[in-house]
Amino acid sequence: MSVSVRTTVDDRSTPVPTASGSATVSVTLTRASQAAEPVLRALASRAGCLEVRADLVGDLDPDRLRRHFGGELLYSLRGAEQGGMFRGSLDERHARLLAAAGHYDLVDLEECDLVPELLGHIRPEARRISWHGPATDLAALRATLARLRVARARLYLVAPAITRAEQALVPLAFLKEVGRRDLTAFGTGAAGTWSRLLAPWLGAPVIYGRIDAGPDTGIPTVDQLVGDYGFPRLRPLRSLYGIIGRSVSRSLSPRLHNAGYRELDLPALYLPFQVEEFGPFWREVAERGLAALGIPLDGATVVAPHKETALRLAATRTVSARDSGSANSLVRSGRHWRAATSNSPAVVTALARAGVQVAHRRVAVVGCGGAGRAAAAALRQAGAEPTLVNRGSQRGRDAAALLGLPFVLLGDFDPAGFSVVVHATPLTQTVPFRVGDLPGDAAVLDMVYAPEDTALVTAARDRRLTVIDGWDVLLADASCQFRLMTGREMPASRARDLLREARSARRAGR
């Protein structure tokens, strides 16, 4: 769809994209190579607007872009004080903006551009006026918008740079408070990704993304916007869920959960929350901030390094979470939170799907972090005889004391006596134990999922052992989390298809 907001500064009666349940997908061209014909043609069916960052790629030929991209074109020349790369004179800047105005549907203006010489030649309906600056409070954002509104424009963009996920509440609260049909506001940076994705449900007419994957800048790719979150459509929304961790931008959980919500017609959205300190985020965002916005958080997946903290903050705990000393799931129960761990049933379920029964079998669990402890607790509950294995002595002994299980240092581990091994460390390129010493009928489960087979999976398959890889575990884990949070079953066939597609895409480097 095209950027369809046509409004003046004081006109709030104009229909907005969100009123019809959609938001414009705008993707940013940041490298000249992205202007290749195949890339532009692929974008044409997924995005309504292409933003050309001229401060990064120079002044491209707009006629050539139009031949391959059918949506609107937006020209921006982001200045250094706004986080961009343009460092020329004001006269040079204004000359380039004026030249672009004759060929682009929209021209991005900054505060330094709101002068009669430019405004007299760039029509209000061809303007986007934007501000990028430091994290700030509501009063400062109000003042910023007042300065931008000295000039009429089709769109306004207010994007403070944030470093903590809880800071992103401010632009969202501002967006809701102002209630304008021409304003997009969110926090930039990886910690603000969740606010960028949620903003359209609070009235933002545009969702901004990038063309392809790269450094974790907090800007989702167009593939993520469409595939993970269903843009440009905005479905009804009453509940939020999400994944909370230190590095979540590449997580497949949003794609799996949101696809499930769409298929089951659930009014919910699953978001990535990049969080350094769990406590402040939980108090300010999960328990208060999102509810104040009218869209409460009802459940969350918790990943490293916050699983132990999540367990401590919950009012109630499942037996498996309590026994393992960590929680990777928090689910709202009335006014309180219940901690659970989906790693427990996921491991047993993935083994069972592969035809591996664990009752009365000796099982080695390599890795004593939260996932390993949860797996060991579940295996024991399923009738297995688990032994904990860890490289570090202290963590291994602590886990053994917590669970009441035997512990062996990785350097002393002899696989010969075990018919099932569960690998729960992040290692992908090395084999942590002697696979050749396992019995011929042994099963190996690797909890790590990677585009290519891990070294452990490869070694186990070379020996023709029963292998359950991290993608099988991921599916079982996501299905369990989906059930914990929604009370419904995740559509399994669709989830398998999505994982297969995601693995192929990652192998291809997309």
C-alpha positions in Angstrom: 0.0 0.0 0.0 1.1 3.6 -0.4 1.6 6.2 2.3 -1.9 7.4 2.3 -2.2 9.9 5.1 -3.1 13.3 3.7 -3.5 15.8 6.6 -2.7 19.3 7.7 -1.2 20.1 11.1 -4.5 20.7 12.8 -6.8 18.3 10.8 -7.6 15.2 12.8 -10.7 14.2 10.8 -8.7 12.7 7.9 -8.9 8.8 7.8 -5.8 7.0 8.9 -4.3 3.7 7.7 -4.8 2.2 11.2 -8.5 2.8 11.0 -8.8 0.2 8.3 -6.5 -2.2 10.1 -3.2 -1.5 8.2 0.0 0.4 8.4 2.4 1.3 5.5 5.5 -0.7 5.4 8.4 1.6 4.6 11.9 0.1 4.0 15.1 2.0 3.9 17.8 1.7 1.2 21.2 2.1 2.9 23.5 0.6 0.3 23.7 1.2 -3.4 23.8 -2.5 -4.1 20.2 -2.7 -2.6 19.0 -0.8 -5.7 19.5 -3.8 -7.9 16.5 -4.7 -10.0 15.7 -8.1 -8.3 15.8 -6.5 -4.8 13.5 -3.7 -5.8 11.0 -6.1 -7.6 10.9 -8.3 -4.5 10.2 -5.3 -2.3 7.4 -4.0 -4.5 5.0 -6.7 -3.3 5.9 -6.3 0.4 6.4 -2.6 1.0 4.5 0.6 0.2 7.3 3.0 0.5 11.1 3.0 -0.2 13.2 5.5 1.7 16.4 6.4 0.0 19.0 7.4 2.5 20.9 9.8 0.3 23.4 10.6 3.0 24.5 6.9 2.7 24.0 6.0 -0.9 24.2 9.4 -2.7 21.6 10.7 -5.2 20.3 7.7 -7.1 18.2 7.9 -10.3 14.6 8.0 -9.0 13.2 7.1 -12.5 15.2 3.9 -12.4 13.9 3.1 -8.9 10.3 3.7 -10.1 10.7 1.3 -13.0 11.2 -1.6 -10.5 9.5 -0.4 -7.4 5.8 0.5 -7.6 5.3 2.2 -4.3 6.2 5.7 -3.1 9.7 7.0 -2.9 11.0 9.0 0.1 14.2 11.0 -0.1 16.1 11.6 3.2 19.5 13.3 3.7 20.0 12.6 7.4 22.3 15.1 9.0 25.1 14.2 11.4 23.3 15.9 14.3 20.3 13.6 13.6 22.5 10.5 13.6 23.1 10.5 9.8 26.2 10.9 7.6 25.5 14.2 5.8 28.1 16.8 6.8 27.9 19.3 4.0 26.9 23.0 4.2 23.3 24.1 4.7 23.2 25.5 1.2 24.3 22.2 -0.3 21.8 20.4 1.8 18.9 22.6 0.7 19.9 22.4 -2.9 19.8 18.6 -2.8 16.5 18.6 -1.1 15.0 21.0 -3.6 16.3 18.8 -6.5 14.8 15.7 -4.9 11.4 17.4 -4.4 10.8 17.3 -8.2 11.2 13.5 -8.4 10.2 12.0 -5.1 6.8 11.5 -3.5 8.1 12.5 -0.1 11.1 14.5 1.1 12.3 14.2 4.6 12.9 17.6 6.4 14.7 18.3 9.6 14.3 21.3 11.8 17.1 23.1 10.0 15.1 22.8 6.8 11.9 24.5 8.0 12.7 27.7 6.2 10.7 29.7 3.6 13.1 28.9 0.8 12.4 25.2 1.1 8.8 25.2 2.3 7.8 27.4 -0.5 8.9 24.8 -3.1 8.0 21.5 -1.3 4.3 21.0 -0.9 2.9 20.0 2.5 1.7 16.7 1.2 5.2 15.9 0.0 6.8 16.5 3.3 7.8 14.2 6.2 9.3 16.2 9.0 11.5 14.1 11.4 13.5 14.4 14.5 16.1 11.9 15.9 17.6 12.7 19.2 18.5 11.4 22.7 16.1 9.6 25.0 14.0 12.1 26.8 10.7 12.6 28.7 7.2 13.4 27.7 7.5 17.1 28.2 10.5 17.3 25.9 8.8 15.2 23.2 5.8 17.6 23.3 8.1 20.5 22.8 9.8 18.8 19.9 6.6 18.1 18.1 5.5 21.7 18.7 8.7 22.9 16.9 8.1 20.5 14.0 4.5 21.5 13.6 5.5 25.1 12.6 5.3 23.6 9.1 2.5 21.5 7.7 3.4 18.0 6.6 1.9 14.7 5.5 3.9 12.8 8.1 5.8 13.5 11.3 8.4 11.2 12.8 9.8 11.5 16.4 12.4 8.9 17.2 14.5 9.2 20.4 17.5 6.9 20.7 17.2 4.6 23.7 19.6 2.3 25.5 17.2 0.5 27.9 13.9 -1.2 26.9 11.9 0.7 29.5 12.9 4.0 28.0 10.8 3.1 24.9 7.6 3.6 27.0 8.0 7.3 26.6 7.5 7.7 22.8 4.7 5.2 23.0 2.9 7.1 25.8 3.5 10.2 23.8 2.0 8.7 20.6 -1.1 7.6 22.6 -1.4 10.9 24.3 -1.2 13.1 21.2 -3.6 10.8 19.2 -2.5 12.3 15.8 -3.1 10.5 12.6 0.1 11.7 11.0 2.6 10.9 13.7 4.9 7.9 14.2 7.0 7.7 17.4 9.2 5.0 18.8 12.5 4.4 20.4 15.4 3.6 18.1 18.2 1.1 18.8 18.0 -2.6 19.6 16.4 -1.9 23.0 13.6 0.0 21.2 12.6 -2.6 18.6 9.6 -3.6 20.5 8.2 0.0 20.5 8.8 0.3 16.8 6.7 -2.8 16.2 3.9 -1.8 18.7 3.6 1.8 17.6 1.1 1.1 14.7 -1.4 -0.2 17.1 -1.2 3.1 19.0 -1.9 5.1 15.9 1.4 5.3 14.0 0.6 5.2 10.2 4.0 3.8 9.2 6.2 0.9 10.2 9.9 1.4 9.2 12.2 -1.5 8.4 15.3 -2.3 6.5 15.9 -4.4 3.4 18.2 -7.2 4.6 19.8 -8.5 7.8 23.0 -7.0 9.2 24.3 -5.6 12.4 21.8 -5.5 15.2 20.6 -1.9 14.9 17.1 -2.7 16.2 15.5 -2.2 12.7 13.6 -5.3 11.6 14.0 -6.5 8.0 11.0 -6.4 5.7 11.0 -10.2 5.9 10.5 -9.9 9.6 7.9 -7.2 9.4 5.8 -9.2 6.9 6.6 -12.8 8.0 7.0 -12.4 11.8 4.4 -9.7 12.5 2.0 -9.8 9.6 2.4 -6.2 8.4 0.9 -4.2 6.7 -2.3 -5.7 8.3 -3.1 -4.7 11.9 -5.1 -7.4 13.5 -7.2 -6.7 16.6 -5.0 -6.6 19.7 -5.9 -7.2 23.3 -2.9 -9.1 24.8 0.9 -8.9 24.4 3.4 -11.7 24.8 7.1 -11.7 24.1 10.6 -13.0 24.5 12.9 -11.2 27.0 16.6 -11.6 26.8 20.0 -9.9 26.2 20.0 -11.0 22.5 16.7 -11.7 20.9 16.7 -9.9 17.5 17.3 -13.2 15.6 14.8 -15.3 17.7 12.3 -17.3 15.7 9.8 -17.2 18.5 7.9 -14.1 17.2 7.4 -15.8 13.8 6.1 -19.0 15.3 3.9 -17.5 18.0 2.4 -14.7 15.7 1.7 -17.2 13.0 -0.2 -19.3 15.5 -2.2 -16.3 16.7 -3.2 -15.5 13.1 -4.2 -19.0 12.3 -6.3 -19.3 15.5 -7.6 -15.7 15.2 -6.3 -14.8 18.6 -6.1 -11.0 19.3 -2.5 -11.1 20.4 1.0 -10.0 19.4 4.4 -11.5 20.4 7.3 -9.0 20.6 11.1 -9.2 21.1 12.3 -7.3 24.3 16.1 -6.8 24.4 16.7 -6.4 28.1 20.0 -5.9 30.0 18.5 -5.6 33.5 15.4 -7.7 34.1 14.1 -6.1 37.3 13.6 -2.5 36.1 12.1 -3.7 32.8 9.7 -6.0 34.6 8.5 -3.4 37.1 8.3 -0.5 34.6 7.1 -2.2 31.4 5.6 -5.6 32.2 3.8 -4.8 35.3 2.8 -1.2 34.7 3.7 0.5 31.5 2.1 -1.8 28.9 -1.2 -1.9 30.9 -1.2 1.9 31.0 -1.0 1.8 27.2 -4.1 -0.4 27.2 -2.3 -3.6 26.0 -1.1 -5.7 28.9 1.7 -8.2 28.9 0.1 -11.6 29.6 3.1 -13.9 29.2 6.7 -14.0 28.3 9.5 -16.3 27.2 12.6 -15.6 29.3 16.1 -16.4 28.0 19.7 -15.9 29.1 20.7 -14.4 31.4 17.4 -13.7 33.1 15.9 -17.1 33.9 17.0 -17.2 37.6 15.7 -13.7 38.2 12.4 -14.5 36.5 11.9 -17.4 38.9 12.6 -15.1 41.9 10.1 -12.5 40.8 7.2 -14.9 40.3 4.5 -15.3 42.9 4.0 -19.0 42.1 6.2 -21.6 40.5 5.7 -25.0 38.8 7.4 -28.0 40.3 9.8 -28.2 37.3 10.8 -24.5 37.5 11.3 -24.7 41.3 13.4 -27.9 41.0 15.6 -26.5 38.2 16.1 -23.2 39.9 15.1 -21.2 36.8 12.1 -20.2 34.6 11.9 -19.6 30.9 8.2 -18.8 31.0 6.2 -16.3 33.0 2.4 -16.3 32.6 0.0 -13.9 34.2 -2.4 -15.6 36.6 -4.9 -13.0 37.8 -2.9 -10.2 39.5 0.2 -12.4 39.9 2.8 -14.2 37.7 3.4 -17.9 37.5 6.9 -19.2 36.6 7.3 -22.3 34.5 9.9 -23.9 32.3 9.0 -25.3 28.9 12.5 -26.8 28.6 11.3 -29.6 30.8 8.5 -31.0 28.7 10.2 -29.9 25.4 13.1 -32.3 25.9 11.0 -35.2 26.8 8.5 -34.5 24.1 11.2 -34.2 21.4 12.8 -37.5 22.5 9.4 -39.2 22.5 8.6 -37.9 19.0 11.8 -39.5 17.8 10.8 -42.8 19.4 13.1 -42.5 22.3 11.7 -43.6 25.7 13.8 -42.5 28.6 12.3 -44.5 31.5 14.9 -46.5 33.3 17.7 -45.3 31.0 20.9 -43.6 32.1 20.9 -40.1 30.6 23.8 -37.6 30.7 22.9 -33.9 30.6 25.9 -31.9 29.4 25.6 -28.3 30.6 24.2 -27.1 34.0 22.7 -23.8 33.1 18.9 -23.2 33.3 18.1 -25.3 30.3 20.3 -28.2 31.4 18.9 -28.2 34.9 15.3 -28.1 33.6 16.0 -30.9 31.2 17.5 -33.0 33.9 14.6 -32.4 36.3 12.1 -33.4 33.5 14.0 -36.5 32.6 14.1 -37.7 36.2 10.3 -37.1 36.4 9.9 -39.2 33.3 11.6 -42.1 34.9 15.2 -41.6 33.6 18.4 -41.7 35.7 20.1 -38.4 34.9 23.7 -37.5 35.5 24.8 -33.9 35.3 28.0 -33.1 33.3 29.7 -29.7 33.2 33.0 -28.1 32.3 33.1 -25.9 35.4 33.1 -27.6 38.8 31.3 -25.0 40.9 28.2 -24.6 38.7 28.0 -28.4 38.3 28.2 -29.0 42.0 25.6 -26.3 42.7 23.2 -27.9 40.1 23.8 -31.3 41.5 23.0 -30.1 45.0 19.9 -28.3 43.9 18.5 -31.3 42.0 19.9 -34.1 44.1 21.6 -35.7 41.1 25.1 -37.1 40.5 27.7 -34.8 38.8 30.7 -35.5 36.7 33.3 -33.0 35.4 33.3 -32.9 31.6 36.9 -33.8 31.5 36.1 -37.0 33.4 32.9 -37.9 31.5 32.8 -41.3 30.0 29.9 -41.6 27.5 30.1 -45.4 27.3 27.7 -45.9 30.2 24.9 -43.7 28.8 22.2 -44.5 26.2 20.9 -41.0 26.0 22.9 -37.7 26.0 21.3 -34.3 26.1 23.6 -31.4 25.1 22.6 -28.1 26.7 25.6 -25.8 26.1 26.0 -23.1 23.4 28.8 -25.0 21.6 28.2 -25.5 17.9 31.6 -25.9 16.3 33.2 -28.4 18.6 32.1 -31.8 20.0 32.2 -31.6 23.8 32.6 -35.3 24.5 33.7 -38.5 22.7 30.8 -39.5 20.6 32.6 -42.6 19.4 32.4 -44.1 22.9 28.6 -44.0 23.0 26.7 -47.3 22.6 25.5 -48.1 19.1 21.8 -47.7 20.1 22.3 -44.4 21.9 20.4 -41.2 21.2 21.8 -37.7 21.2 19.7 -34.6 21.6 21.3 -31.2 20.9 19.4 -28.2 22.3 21.3 -25.7 20.0 19.7 -24.8 16.7 21.9 -23.4 14.0 21.5 -23.0 10.2 23.9 -25.9 9.6 24.2 -29.1 11.6 26.3 -28.6 14.7 29.5 -30.5 15.1 27.9 -32.8 17.7 24.9 -33.6 15.4 27.2 -34.3 12.5 29.4 -36.6 14.6 26.3 -38.5 16.0 24.8 -38.9 12.5 28.1 -40.2 11.2 27.8 -42.9 13.8 24.2 -43.6 12.7 22.9 -42.8 16.2 19.4 -41.5 16.8 19.7 -37.7 16.6 17.3 -35.0 17.8 18.6 -31.6 16.7 17.9 -28.2 18.1 15.2 -27.4 15.5 13.2 -30.4 16.8 13.6 -29.1 20.4 12.7 -25.6 19.3 9.4 -26.7 17.9 8.6 -28.7 21.0 9.6 -25.8 23.2 7.6 -23.2 21.3 4.6 -25.5 21.3 4.8 -25.8 25.0 5.2 -22.1 25.6 2.3 -21.4 23.3 0.1 -23.7 25.3 1.2 -22.2 28.6 0.5 -18.7 27.5 -2.7 -19.1 25.5 -4.2 -22.4 26.6 -4.4 -23.4 22.9 -2.3 -25.7 20.8 0.1 -24.2 18.4 -0.8 -25.3 14.8 2.0 -27.8 14.4 2.2 -28.3 10.6 2.4 -24.5 10.0 5.1 -24.2 12.7 7.2 -27.0 11.0 6.9 -25.3 7.7 8.0 -22.0 9.1 11.0 -23.5 10.8 12.0 -25.3 7.6 11.8 -22.0 5.7 13.7 -20.2 8.4 16.5 -22.7 8.4 16.8 -22.6 4.6 16.9 -18.8 4.8 19.7 -18.8 7.4 21.7 -21.3 5.4 21.4 -18.9 2.5 22.6 -16.0 4.7 19.3 -14.1 4.6 
